[in-house]
């Protein structure tokens, strides 16, 4: 009866990990330009939003999509509140002629991104506040309770 010979297990090396990473095709300058233009069109940082609000931006609605408890614990001054789970059935409460800046907890929270996606797919002009209420607070900006 023939015996099977054990094959040595090949351990990955630093070089092989690097080779895998470099296998990702590089984007062209044109692709990168479009990506960053789209990103800038869809996002606002806390300082950008604060400047808009200080200028009295009447064409902007700030929308907190966190839970009621999160909103009550502190929110961007003047923000509207529609929890993400309620957004699809409450869209008519939001004006289509204004930019809607969505936000949630922090950079790892995807509720604002999901809300912006829902809004864009329904004909609204959303932007997402990068970093959510956490970055707003870190910037030293006021919150309402």
URCOR-V157913 format. One record per helix or strand of 2 or more residues. SS is the DSSP state (A for helix, B for strand). FROM is the first residue (numbers start at 1). TO is the last residue. Records with the same first field share a line. If there is no record, write none. Layout:
SS = FROM-TO ; FROM-TO
//
This chain:
A = 14-22 ; 29-42 ; 46-54 ; 68-73 ; 84-93 ; 111-121 ; 132-138
B = 43-44 ; 60-64 ; 75-76 ; 80-81 ; 99-103 ; 125-129 ; 143-144
//
